[in-house]
Amino acid sequence: MPGWLLEPGAVRRSIEDPVAAFERLIETFSVSEFLGYCTPSIPDLERAWAKKKGLPASQAKESLKRLLGDLLTEKRNAPSLKAI
């Protein structure tokens, strides 16, 4: 569109293999220190929870939510416009 420029997005960095990262950092960080800098993927954790507990995927979210209680926080994204 005239007058508009597509600007590249910000670079997002992530660690693909946290176990390997910890192995390289083990002399500097304890397990609890390292985990303090990690944010697990809740959907991945729910899938793993379902598999370990032998639960249907449909029950994993609520089951894990009951167990974690106030340790699990939910935040809503900012509202966005939607054509109706």
PDB file of N, CA, C and O in Angstrom, chain B, residues numbered from 101:
ATOM      1  N   MET B 101       0.838  -1.156   0.000  1.00  0.00           N
ATOM      2  CA  MET B 101       0.000   0.000   0.000  1.00  0.00           C
ATOM      3  C   MET B 101       0.896   1.237   0.000  1.00  0.00           C
ATOM      4  O   MET B 101       1.907   1.265   0.702  1.00  0.00           O
ATOM      5  N   PRO B 102       0.547   2.230  -0.758  1.00  0.00           N
ATOM      6  CA  PRO B 102       1.342   3.447  -0.806  1.00  0.00           C
ATOM      7  C   PRO B 102       1.428   4.110   0.568  1.00  0.00           C
ATOM      8  O   PRO B 102       0.433   4.208   1.287  1.00  0.00           O
ATOM      9  N   GLY B 103       2.616   4.557   0.917  1.00  0.00           N
ATOM     10  CA  GLY B 103       2.829   5.234   2.183  1.00  0.00           C
ATOM     11  C   GLY B 103       3.034   4.310   3.366  1.00  0.00           C
ATOM     12  O   GLY B 103       3.217   4.779   4.490  1.00  0.00           O
ATOM     13  N   TRP B 104       3.008   3.029   3.142  1.00  0.00           N
ATOM     14  CA  TRP B 104       3.211   2.056   4.211  1.00  0.00           C
ATOM     15  C   TRP B 104       4.463   1.242   3.935  1.00  0.00           C
ATOM     16  O   TRP B 104       4.791   0.983   2.777  1.00  0.00           O
ATOM     17  N   LEU B 105       5.152   0.845   4.962  1.00  0.00           N
ATOM     18  CA  LEU B 105       6.371   0.056   4.863  1.00  0.00           C
ATOM     19  C   LEU B 105       6.237  -1.145   5.786  1.00  0.00           C
ATOM     20  O   LEU B 105       5.816  -1.007   6.935  1.00  0.00           O
ATOM     21  N   LEU B 106       6.586  -2.295   5.297  1.00  0.00           N
ATOM     22  CA  LEU B 106       6.564  -3.486   6.141  1.00  0.00           C
ATOM     23  C   LEU B 106       7.887  -3.532   6.891  1.00  0.00           C
ATOM     24  O   LEU B 106       8.943  -3.769   6.303  1.00  0.00           O
ATOM     25  N   GLU B 107       7.815  -3.301   8.200  1.00  0.00           N
ATOM     26  CA  GLU B 107       9.004  -3.273   9.033  1.00  0.00           C
ATOM     27  C   GLU B 107       9.216  -4.636   9.661  1.00  0.00           C
ATOM     28  O   GLU B 107       8.261  -5.242  10.147  1.00  0.00           O
ATOM     29  N   PRO B 108      10.451  -5.135   9.664  1.00  0.00           N
ATOM     30  CA  PRO B 108      10.698  -6.449  10.273  1.00  0.00           C
ATOM     31  C   PRO B 108      10.331  -6.460  11.751  1.00  0.00           C
ATOM     32  O   PRO B 108      10.497  -5.458  12.448  1.00  0.00           O
ATOM     33  N   GLY B 109       9.843  -7.570  12.213  1.00  0.00           N
ATOM     34  CA  GLY B 109       9.485  -7.705  13.625  1.00  0.00           C
ATOM     35  C   GLY B 109      10.725  -7.850  14.500  1.00  0.00           C
ATOM     36  O   GLY B 109      11.831  -8.066  14.004  1.00  0.00           O
ATOM     37  N   ALA B 110      10.524  -7.730  15.799  1.00  0.00           N
ATOM     38  CA  ALA B 110      11.615  -7.898  16.755  1.00  0.00           C
ATOM     39  C   ALA B 110      12.098  -9.348  16.743  1.00  0.00           C
ATOM     40  O   ALA B 110      11.323 -10.272  16.493  1.00  0.00           O
ATOM     41  N   VAL B 111      13.364  -9.526  17.010  1.00  0.00           N
ATOM     42  CA  VAL B 111      13.943 -10.866  17.079  1.00  0.00           C
ATOM     43  C   VAL B 111      13.604 -11.456  18.442  1.00  0.00           C
ATOM     44  O   VAL B 111      13.864 -10.840  19.476  1.00  0.00           O
ATOM     45  N   ARG B 112      13.028 -12.642  18.437  1.00  0.00           N
ATOM     46  CA  ARG B 112      12.707 -13.347  19.682  1.00  0.00           C
ATOM     47  C   ARG B 112      13.671 -14.506  19.819  1.00  0.00           C
ATOM     48  O   ARG B 112      13.852 -15.284  18.883  1.00  0.00           O
ATOM     49  N   ARG B 113      14.285 -14.623  20.970  1.00  0.00           N
ATOM     50  CA  ARG B 113      15.246 -15.700  21.204  1.00  0.00           C
ATOM     51  C   ARG B 113      14.643 -16.743  22.141  1.00  0.00           C
ATOM     52  O   ARG B 113      13.873 -16.417  23.045  1.00  0.00           O
ATOM     53  N   SER B 114      15.000 -17.980  21.911  1.00  0.00           N
ATOM     54  CA  SER B 114      14.535 -19.050  22.785  1.00  0.00           C
ATOM     55  C   SER B 114      15.587 -20.148  22.823  1.00  0.00           C
ATOM     56  O   SER B 114      16.462 -20.216  21.960  1.00  0.00           O
ATOM     57  N   ILE B 115      15.494 -20.994  23.817  1.00  0.00           N
ATOM     58  CA  ILE B 115      16.389 -22.144  23.938  1.00  0.00           C
ATOM     59  C   ILE B 115      15.598 -23.369  23.533  1.00  0.00           C
ATOM     60  O   ILE B 115      14.602 -23.715  24.167  1.00  0.00           O
ATOM     61  N   GLU B 116      16.043 -24.022  22.478  1.00  0.00           N
ATOM     62  CA  GLU B 116      15.327 -25.189  21.954  1.00  0.00           C
ATOM     63  C   GLU B 116      15.538 -26.434  22.817  1.00  0.00           C
ATOM     64  O   GLU B 116      14.655 -27.290  22.885  1.00  0.00           O
ATOM     65  N   ASP B 117      16.689 -26.546  23.475  1.00  0.00           N
ATOM     66  CA  ASP B 117      17.002 -27.731  24.270  1.00  0.00           C
ATOM     67  C   ASP B 117      17.433 -27.286  25.665  1.00  0.00           C
ATOM     68  O   ASP B 117      18.627 -27.115  25.911  1.00  0.00           O
ATOM     69  N   PRO B 118      16.471 -27.094  26.596  1.00  0.00           N
ATOM     70  CA  PRO B 118      16.833 -26.608  27.919  1.00  0.00           C
ATOM     71  C   PRO B 118      17.740 -27.550  28.706  1.00  0.00           C
ATOM     72  O   PRO B 118      18.526 -27.095  29.537  1.00  0.00           O
ATOM     73  N   VAL B 119      17.644 -28.854  28.457  1.00  0.00           N
ATOM     74  CA  VAL B 119      18.514 -29.807  29.155  1.00  0.00           C
ATOM     75  C   VAL B 119      19.967 -29.569  28.748  1.00  0.00           C
ATOM     76  O   VAL B 119      20.851 -29.512  29.603  1.00  0.00           O
ATOM     77  N   ALA B 120      20.213 -29.431  27.452  1.00  0.00           N
ATOM     78  CA  ALA B 120      21.571 -29.170  26.977  1.00  0.00           C
ATOM     79  C   ALA B 120      22.072 -27.817  27.493  1.00  0.00           C
ATOM     80  O   ALA B 120      23.242 -27.683  27.852  1.00  0.00           O
ATOM     81  N   ALA B 121      21.193 -26.826  27.528  1.00  0.00           N
ATOM     82  CA  ALA B 121      21.589 -25.512  28.046  1.00  0.00           C
ATOM     83  C   ALA B 121      21.994 -25.630  29.510  1.00  0.00           C
ATOM     84  O   ALA B 121      23.004 -25.059  29.922  1.00  0.00           O
ATOM     85  N   PHE B 122      21.207 -26.374  30.304  1.00  0.00           N
ATOM     86  CA  PHE B 122      21.544 -26.540  31.711  1.00  0.00           C
ATOM     87  C   PHE B 122      22.867 -27.267  31.881  1.00  0.00           C
ATOM     88  O   PHE B 122      23.667 -26.913  32.747  1.00  0.00           O
ATOM     89  N   GLU B 123      23.101 -28.285  31.055  1.00  0.00           N
ATOM     90  CA  GLU B 123      24.370 -29.019  31.143  1.00  0.00           C
ATOM     91  C   GLU B 123      25.561 -28.102  30.908  1.00  0.00           C
ATOM     92  O   GLU B 123      26.619 -28.294  31.507  1.00  0.00           O
ATOM     93  N   ARG B 124      25.401 -27.116  30.051  1.00  0.00           N
ATOM     94  CA  ARG B 124      26.485 -26.166  29.798  1.00  0.00           C
ATOM     95  C   ARG B 124      26.615 -25.116  30.894  1.00  0.00           C
ATOM     96  O   ARG B 124      27.677 -24.519  31.068  1.00  0.00           O
ATOM     97  N   LEU B 125      25.540 -24.896  31.625  1.00  0.00           N
ATOM     98  CA  LEU B 125      25.534 -23.860  32.665  1.00  0.00           C
ATOM     99  C   LEU B 125      25.604 -24.423  34.081  1.00  0.00           C
ATOM    100  O   LEU B 125      25.549 -23.662  35.048  1.00  0.00           O
ATOM    101  N   ILE B 126      25.723 -25.736  34.219  1.00  0.00           N
ATOM    102  CA  ILE B 126      25.622 -26.391  35.520  1.00  0.00           C
ATOM    103  C   ILE B 126      26.665 -25.909  36.521  1.00  0.00           C
ATOM    104  O   ILE B 126      26.414 -25.928  37.726  1.00  0.00           O
ATOM    105  N   GLU B 127      27.824 -25.480  36.046  1.00  0.00           N
ATOM    106  CA  GLU B 127      28.852 -24.997  36.967  1.00  0.00           C
ATOM    107  C   GLU B 127      28.531 -23.602  37.495  1.00  0.00           C
ATOM    108  O   GLU B 127      29.149 -23.147  38.457  1.00  0.00           O
ATOM    109  N   THR B 128      27.576 -22.927  36.876  1.00  0.00           N
ATOM    110  CA  THR B 128      27.232 -21.562  37.267  1.00  0.00           C
ATOM    111  C   THR B 128      25.906 -21.485  38.005  1.00  0.00           C
ATOM    112  O   THR B 128      25.766 -20.699  38.942  1.00  0.00           O
ATOM    113  N   PHE B 129      24.927 -22.293  37.595  1.00  0.00           N
ATOM    114  CA  PHE B 129      23.579 -22.218  38.164  1.00  0.00           C
ATOM    115  C   PHE B 129      23.171 -23.541  38.806  1.00  0.00           C
ATOM    116  O   PHE B 129      23.473 -24.616  38.288  1.00  0.00           O
ATOM    117  N   SER B 130      22.481 -23.445  39.940  1.00  0.00           N
ATOM    118  CA  SER B 130      21.875 -24.644  40.531  1.00  0.00           C
ATOM    119  C   SER B 130      20.620 -24.966  39.713  1.00  0.00           C
ATOM    120  O   SER B 130      20.191 -24.163  38.884  1.00  0.00           O
ATOM    121  N   VAL B 131      20.038 -26.140  39.951  1.00  0.00           N
ATOM    122  CA  VAL B 131      18.809 -26.518  39.246  1.00  0.00           C
ATOM    123  C   VAL B 131      17.717 -25.491  39.511  1.00  0.00           C
ATOM    124  O   VAL B 131      17.053 -25.041  38.577  1.00  0.00           O
ATOM    125  N   SER B 132      17.520 -25.113  40.780  1.00  0.00           N
ATOM    126  CA  SER B 132      16.445 -24.166  41.100  1.00  0.00           C
ATOM    127  C   SER B 132      16.710 -22.789  40.509  1.00  0.00           C
ATOM    128  O   SER B 132      15.771 -22.113  40.088  1.00  0.00           O
ATOM    129  N   GLU B 133      17.963 -22.358  40.467  1.00  0.00           N
ATOM    130  CA  GLU B 133      18.273 -21.071  39.831  1.00  0.00           C
ATOM    131  C   GLU B 133      17.944 -21.117  38.344  1.00  0.00           C
ATOM    132  O   GLU B 133      17.297 -20.211  37.818  1.00  0.00           O
ATOM    133  N   PHE B 134      18.388 -22.164  37.674  1.00  0.00           N
ATOM    134  CA  PHE B 134      18.143 -22.283  36.240  1.00  0.00           C
ATOM    135  C   PHE B 134      16.649 -22.332  35.947  1.00  0.00           C
ATOM    136  O   PHE B 134      16.166 -21.647  35.045  1.00  0.00           O
ATOM    137  N   LEU B 135      15.916 -23.143  36.709  1.00  0.00           N
ATOM    138  CA  LEU B 135      14.472 -23.241  36.488  1.00  0.00           C
ATOM    139  C   LEU B 135      13.770 -21.921  36.763  1.00  0.00           C
ATOM    140  O   LEU B 135      12.712 -21.654  36.193  1.00  0.00           O
ATOM    141  N   GLY B 136      14.338 -21.097  37.621  1.00  0.00           N
ATOM    142  CA  GLY B 136      13.770 -19.791  37.897  1.00  0.00           C
ATOM    143  C   GLY B 136      13.771 -18.873  36.683  1.00  0.00           C
ATOM    144  O   GLY B 136      13.016 -17.902  36.635  1.00  0.00           O
ATOM    145  N   TYR B 137      14.606 -19.173  35.714  1.00  0.00           N
ATOM    146  CA  TYR B 137      14.663 -18.385  34.485  1.00  0.00           C
ATOM    147  C   TYR B 137      13.895 -19.029  33.338  1.00  0.00           C
ATOM    148  O   TYR B 137      13.864 -18.492  32.231  1.00  0.00           O
ATOM    149  N   CYS B 138      13.285 -20.157  33.595  1.00  0.00           N
ATOM    150  CA  CYS B 138      12.568 -20.886  32.551  1.00  0.00           C
ATOM    151  C   CYS B 138      11.061 -20.713  32.706  1.00  0.00           C
ATOM    152  O   CYS B 138      10.541 -20.683  33.822  1.00  0.00           O
ATOM    153  N   THR B 139      10.378 -20.601  31.595  1.00  0.00           N
ATOM    154  CA  THR B 139       8.931 -20.531  31.587  1.00  0.00           C
ATOM    155  C   THR B 139       8.409 -21.696  30.757  1.00  0.00           C
ATOM    156  O   THR B 139       8.596 -21.722  29.541  1.00  0.00           O
ATOM    157  N   PRO B 140       7.761 -22.653  31.399  1.00  0.00           N
ATOM    158  CA  PRO B 140       7.283 -23.799  30.636  1.00  0.00           C
ATOM    159  C   PRO B 140       6.080 -23.440  29.759  1.00  0.00           C
ATOM    160  O   PRO B 140       5.322 -22.520  30.063  1.00  0.00           O
ATOM    161  N   SER B 141       5.931 -24.171  28.695  1.00  0.00           N
ATOM    162  CA  SER B 141       4.752 -24.041  27.841  1.00  0.00           C
ATOM    163  C   SER B 141       3.617 -24.794  28.538  1.00  0.00           C
ATOM    164  O   SER B 141       3.699 -26.008  28.725  1.00  0.00           O
ATOM    165  N   ILE B 142       2.571 -24.083  28.916  1.00  0.00           N
ATOM    166  CA  ILE B 142       1.462 -24.723  29.620  1.00  0.00           C
ATOM    167  C   ILE B 142       0.793 -25.789  28.744  1.00  0.00           C
ATOM    168  O   ILE B 142       0.517 -26.878  29.247  1.00  0.00           O
ATOM    169  N   PRO B 143       0.520 -25.529  27.456  1.00  0.00           N
ATOM    170  CA  PRO B 143      -0.071 -26.600  26.635  1.00  0.00           C
ATOM    171  C   PRO B 143       0.827 -27.838  26.534  1.00  0.00           C
ATOM    172  O   PRO B 143       0.327 -28.963  26.554  1.00  0.00           O
ATOM    173  N   ASP B 144       2.149 -27.640  26.425  1.00  0.00           N
ATOM    174  CA  ASP B 144       3.061 -28.786  26.382  1.00  0.00           C
ATOM    175  C   ASP B 144       3.031 -29.544  27.708  1.00  0.00           C
ATOM    176  O   ASP B 144       3.043 -30.775  27.729  1.00  0.00           O
ATOM    177  N   LEU B 145       2.993 -28.803  28.806  1.00  0.00           N
ATOM    178  CA  LEU B 145       2.942 -29.424  30.123  1.00  0.00           C
ATOM    179  C   LEU B 145       1.632 -30.197  30.309  1.00  0.00           C
ATOM    180  O   LEU B 145       1.627 -31.280  30.893  1.00  0.00           O
ATOM    181  N   GLU B 146       0.528 -29.641  29.813  1.00  0.00           N
ATOM    182  CA  GLU B 146      -0.762 -30.348  29.892  1.00  0.00           C
ATOM    183  C   GLU B 146      -0.738 -31.649  29.093  1.00  0.00           C
ATOM    184  O   GLU B 146      -1.260 -32.666  29.550  1.00  0.00           O
ATOM    185  N   ARG B 147      -0.139 -31.623  27.905  1.00  0.00           N
ATOM    186  CA  ARG B 147      -0.048 -32.846  27.096  1.00  0.00           C
ATOM    187  C   ARG B 147       0.809 -33.901  27.805  1.00  0.00           C
ATOM    188  O   ARG B 147       0.460 -35.081  27.825  1.00  0.00           O
ATOM    189  N   ALA B 148       1.932 -33.465  28.386  1.00  0.00           N
ATOM    190  CA  ALA B 148       2.808 -34.399  29.105  1.00  0.00           C
ATOM    191  C   ALA B 148       2.098 -34.952  30.341  1.00  0.00           C
ATOM    192  O   ALA B 148       2.210 -36.137  30.653  1.00  0.00           O
ATOM    193  N   TRP B 149       1.367 -34.081  31.039  1.00  0.00           N
ATOM    194  CA  TRP B 149       0.599 -34.475  32.235  1.00  0.00           C
ATOM    195  C   TRP B 149      -0.427 -35.548  31.854  1.00  0.00           C
ATOM    196  O   TRP B 149      -0.556 -36.560  32.543  1.00  0.00           O
ATOM    197  N   ALA B 150      -1.144 -35.325  30.770  1.00  0.00           N
ATOM    198  CA  ALA B 150      -2.153 -36.288  30.316  1.00  0.00           C
ATOM    199  C   ALA B 150      -1.511 -37.641  30.011  1.00  0.00           C
ATOM    200  O   ALA B 150      -2.045 -38.689  30.373  1.00  0.00           O
ATOM    201  N   LYS B 151      -0.372 -37.600  29.349  1.00  0.00           N
ATOM    202  CA  LYS B 151       0.312 -38.837  28.980  1.00  0.00           C
ATOM    203  C   LYS B 151       0.803 -39.582  30.226  1.00  0.00           C
ATOM    204  O   LYS B 151       0.604 -40.790  30.350  1.00  0.00           O
ATOM    205  N   LYS B 152       1.442 -38.857  31.141  1.00  0.00           N
ATOM    206  CA  LYS B 152       1.975 -39.488  32.365  1.00  0.00           C
ATOM    207  C   LYS B 152       0.868 -40.051  33.251  1.00  0.00           C
ATOM    208  O   LYS B 152       1.033 -41.108  33.860  1.00  0.00           O
ATOM    209  N   LYS B 153      -0.261 -39.344  33.322  1.00  0.00           N
ATOM    210  CA  LYS B 153      -1.353 -39.759  34.189  1.00  0.00           C
ATOM    211  C   LYS B 153      -2.367 -40.654  33.494  1.00  0.00           C
ATOM    212  O   LYS B 153      -3.295 -41.148  34.135  1.00  0.00           O
ATOM    213  N   GLY B 154      -2.203 -40.871  32.183  1.00  0.00           N
ATOM    214  CA  GLY B 154      -3.134 -41.701  31.443  1.00  0.00           C
ATOM    215  C   GLY B 154      -4.510 -41.059  31.318  1.00  0.00           C
ATOM    216  O   GLY B 154      -5.526 -41.753  31.290  1.00  0.00           O
ATOM    217  N   LEU B 155      -4.536 -39.737  31.244  1.00  0.00           N
ATOM    218  CA  LEU B 155      -5.788 -38.997  31.125  1.00  0.00           C
ATOM    219  C   LEU B 155      -6.090 -38.661  29.677  1.00  0.00           C
ATOM    220  O   LEU B 155      -5.168 -38.500  28.878  1.00  0.00           O
ATOM    221  N   PRO B 156      -7.362 -38.553  29.324  1.00  0.00           N
ATOM    222  CA  PRO B 156      -7.690 -38.013  28.000  1.00  0.00           C
ATOM    223  C   PRO B 156      -7.251 -36.540  27.959  1.00  0.00           C
ATOM    224  O   PRO B 156      -7.313 -35.843  28.971  1.00  0.00           O
ATOM    225  N   ALA B 157      -6.818 -36.085  26.810  1.00  0.00           N
ATOM    226  CA  ALA B 157      -6.361 -34.706  26.660  1.00  0.00           C
ATOM    227  C   ALA B 157      -7.421 -33.712  27.130  1.00  0.00           C
ATOM    228  O   ALA B 157      -7.094 -32.647  27.654  1.00  0.00           O
ATOM    229  N   SER B 158      -8.687 -34.066  26.939  1.00  0.00           N
ATOM    230  CA  SER B 158      -9.779 -33.166  27.315  1.00  0.00           C
ATOM    231  C   SER B 158      -9.845 -32.936  28.831  1.00  0.00           C
ATOM    232  O   SER B 158     -10.408 -31.933  29.270  1.00  0.00           O
ATOM    233  N   GLN B 159      -9.287 -33.839  29.633  1.00  0.00           N
ATOM    234  CA  GLN B 159      -9.314 -33.707  31.092  1.00  0.00           C
ATOM    235  C   GLN B 159      -8.024 -33.133  31.667  1.00  0.00           C
ATOM    236  O   GLN B 159      -7.998 -32.714  32.825  1.00  0.00           O
ATOM    237  N   ALA B 160      -6.970 -33.109  30.886  1.00  0.00           N
ATOM    238  CA  ALA B 160      -5.658 -32.711  31.393  1.00  0.00           C
ATOM    239  C   ALA B 160      -5.624 -31.269  31.872  1.00  0.00           C
ATOM    240  O   ALA B 160      -5.032 -30.978  32.912  1.00  0.00           O
ATOM    241  N   LYS B 161      -6.247 -30.366  31.132  1.00  0.00           N
ATOM    242  CA  LYS B 161      -6.205 -28.950  31.494  1.00  0.00           C
ATOM    243  C   LYS B 161      -6.793 -28.732  32.887  1.00  0.00           C
ATOM    244  O   LYS B 161      -6.164 -28.095  33.732  1.00  0.00           O
ATOM    245  N   GLU B 162      -7.972 -29.245  33.126  1.00  0.00           N
ATOM    246  CA  GLU B 162      -8.638 -29.043  34.414  1.00  0.00           C
ATOM    247  C   GLU B 162      -7.917 -29.785  35.537  1.00  0.00           C
ATOM    248  O   GLU B 162      -7.817 -29.274  36.652  1.00  0.00           O
ATOM    249  N   SER B 163      -7.420 -30.975  35.254  1.00  0.00           N
ATOM    250  CA  SER B 163      -6.711 -31.763  36.262  1.00  0.00           C
ATOM    251  C   SER B 163      -5.439 -31.046  36.710  1.00  0.00           C
ATOM    252  O   SER B 163      -5.169 -30.944  37.907  1.00  0.00           O
ATOM    253  N   LEU B 164      -4.667 -30.555  35.759  1.00  0.00           N
ATOM    254  CA  LEU B 164      -3.432 -29.841  36.091  1.00  0.00           C
ATOM    255  C   LEU B 164      -3.745 -28.526  36.799  1.00  0.00           C
ATOM    256  O   LEU B 164      -3.023 -28.117  37.709  1.00  0.00           O
ATOM    257  N   LYS B 165      -4.817 -27.871  36.382  1.00  0.00           N
ATOM    258  CA  LYS B 165      -5.226 -26.614  37.010  1.00  0.00           C
ATOM    259  C   LYS B 165      -5.580 -26.843  38.482  1.00  0.00           C
ATOM    260  O   LYS B 165      -5.224 -26.032  39.338  1.00  0.00           O
ATOM    261  N   ARG B 166      -6.273 -27.933  38.777  1.00  0.00           N
ATOM    262  CA  ARG B 166      -6.614 -28.251  40.178  1.00  0.00           C
ATOM    263  C   ARG B 166      -5.345 -28.497  40.996  1.00  0.00           C
ATOM    264  O   ARG B 166      -5.242 -28.036  42.133  1.00  0.00           O
ATOM    265  N   LEU B 167      -4.389 -29.214  40.430  1.00  0.00           N
ATOM    266  CA  LEU B 167      -3.165 -29.536  41.149  1.00  0.00           C
ATOM    267  C   LEU B 167      -2.314 -28.289  41.397  1.00  0.00           C
ATOM    268  O   LEU B 167      -1.831 -28.082  42.510  1.00  0.00           O
ATOM    269  N   LEU B 168      -2.132 -27.473  40.384  1.00  0.00           N
ATOM    270  CA  LEU B 168      -1.254 -26.307  40.513  1.00  0.00           C
ATOM    271  C   LEU B 168      -1.905 -25.163  41.280  1.00  0.00           C
ATOM    272  O   LEU B 168      -1.209 -24.350  41.889  1.00  0.00           O
ATOM    273  N   GLY B 169      -3.226 -25.095  41.255  1.00  0.00           N
ATOM    274  CA  GLY B 169      -3.935 -24.063  42.007  1.00  0.00           C
ATOM    275  C   GLY B 169      -3.443 -22.660  41.694  1.00  0.00           C
ATOM    276  O   GLY B 169      -3.416 -22.238  40.538  1.00  0.00           O
ATOM    277  N   ASP B 170      -3.051 -21.936  42.755  1.00  0.00           N
ATOM    278  CA  ASP B 170      -2.644 -20.539  42.580  1.00  0.00           C
ATOM    279  C   ASP B 170      -1.270 -20.379  41.921  1.00  0.00           C
ATOM    280  O   ASP B 170      -0.842 -19.253  41.667  1.00  0.00           O
ATOM    281  N   LEU B 171      -0.580 -21.473  41.644  1.00  0.00           N
ATOM    282  CA  LEU B 171       0.693 -21.380  40.927  1.00  0.00           C
ATOM    283  C   LEU B 171       0.483 -21.105  39.436  1.00  0.00           C
ATOM    284  O   LEU B 171       1.394 -20.648  38.747  1.00  0.00           O
ATOM    285  N   LEU B 172      -0.719 -21.386  38.952  1.00  0.00           N
ATOM    286  CA  LEU B 172      -1.051 -21.178  37.548  1.00  0.00           C
ATOM    287  C   LEU B 172      -1.831 -19.876  37.417  1.00  0.00           C
ATOM    288  O   LEU B 172      -2.906 -19.728  37.998  1.00  0.00           O
ATOM    289  N   THR B 173      -1.289 -18.943  36.659  1.00  0.00           N
ATOM    290  CA  THR B 173      -1.989 -17.672  36.457  1.00  0.00           C
ATOM    291  C   THR B 173      -2.455 -17.576  35.015  1.00  0.00           C
ATOM    292  O   THR B 173      -1.815 -18.101  34.104  1.00  0.00           O
ATOM    293  N   GLU B 174      -3.563 -16.907  34.824  1.00  0.00           N
ATOM    294  CA  GLU B 174      -4.111 -16.697  33.488  1.00  0.00           C
ATOM    295  C   GLU B 174      -4.182 -15.201  33.224  1.00  0.00           C
ATOM    296  O   GLU B 174      -4.646 -14.433  34.066  1.00  0.00           O
ATOM    297  N   LYS B 175      -3.722 -14.797  32.054  1.00  0.00           N
ATOM    298  CA  LYS B 175      -3.784 -13.398  31.645  1.00  0.00           C
ATOM    299  C   LYS B 175      -4.415 -13.336  30.269  1.00  0.00           C
ATOM    300  O   LYS B 175      -4.127 -14.163  29.404  1.00  0.00           O
ATOM    301  N   ARG B 176      -5.268 -12.362  30.075  1.00  0.00           N
ATOM    302  CA  ARG B 176      -5.910 -12.200  28.781  1.00  0.00           C
ATOM    303  C   ARG B 176      -5.092 -11.231  27.928  1.00  0.00           C
ATOM    304  O   ARG B 176      -4.621 -10.204  28.417  1.00  0.00           O
ATOM    305  N   ASN B 177      -4.931 -11.566  26.659  1.00  0.00           N
ATOM    306  CA  ASN B 177      -4.257 -10.661  25.728  1.00  0.00           C
ATOM    307  C   ASN B 177      -5.061  -9.378  25.595  1.00  0.00           C
ATOM    308  O   ASN B 177      -6.243  -9.340  25.935  1.00  0.00           O
ATOM    309  N   ALA B 178      -4.421  -8.333  25.102  1.00  0.00           N
ATOM    310  CA  ALA B 178      -5.118  -7.072  24.862  1.00  0.00           C
ATOM    311  C   ALA B 178      -6.205  -7.301  23.821  1.00  0.00           C
ATOM    312  O   ALA B 178      -6.036  -8.116  22.914  1.00  0.00           O
ATOM    313  N   PRO B 179      -7.319  -6.588  23.945  1.00  0.00           N
ATOM    314  CA  PRO B 179      -8.390  -6.770  22.959  1.00  0.00           C
ATOM    315  C   PRO B 179      -7.943  -6.328  21.574  1.00  0.00           C
ATOM    316  O   PRO B 179      -7.083  -5.458  21.436  1.00  0.00           O
ATOM    317  N   SER B 180      -8.526  -6.926  20.565  1.00  0.00           N
ATOM    318  CA  SER B 180      -8.214  -6.557  19.184  1.00  0.00           C
ATOM    319  C   SER B 180      -9.513  -6.347  18.426  1.00  0.00           C
ATOM    320  O   SER B 180     -10.569  -6.842  18.819  1.00  0.00           O
ATOM    321  N   LEU B 181      -9.415  -5.606  17.337  1.00  0.00           N
ATOM    322  CA  LEU B 181     -10.609  -5.338  16.526  1.00  0.00           C
ATOM    323  C   LEU B 181     -10.998  -6.584  15.746  1.00  0.00           C
ATOM    324  O   LEU B 181     -10.144  -7.345  15.290  1.00  0.00           O
ATOM    325  N   LYS B 182     -12.301  -6.775  15.604  1.00  0.00           N
ATOM    326  CA  LYS B 182     -12.806  -7.922  14.859  1.00  0.00           C
ATOM    327  C   LYS B 182     -13.962  -7.438  14.005  1.00  0.00           C
ATOM    328  O   LYS B 182     -14.898  -6.810  14.500  1.00  0.00           O
ATOM    329  N   ALA B 183     -13.886  -7.736  12.727  1.00  0.00           N
ATOM    330  CA  ALA B 183     -14.978  -7.356  11.831  1.00  0.00           C
ATOM    331  C   ALA B 183     -16.187  -8.228  12.145  1.00  0.00           C
ATOM    332  O   ALA B 183     -16.058  -9.437  12.335  1.00  0.00           O
ATOM    333  N   ILE B 184     -17.370  -7.601  12.199  1.00  0.00           N
ATOM    334  CA  ILE B 184     -18.589  -8.370  12.474  1.00  0.00           C
ATOM    335  C   ILE B 184     -19.588  -8.200  11.352  1.00  0.00           C
ATOM    336  O   ILE B 184     -20.677  -8.772  11.403  1.00  0.00           O
TER     337      ILE B 184
END
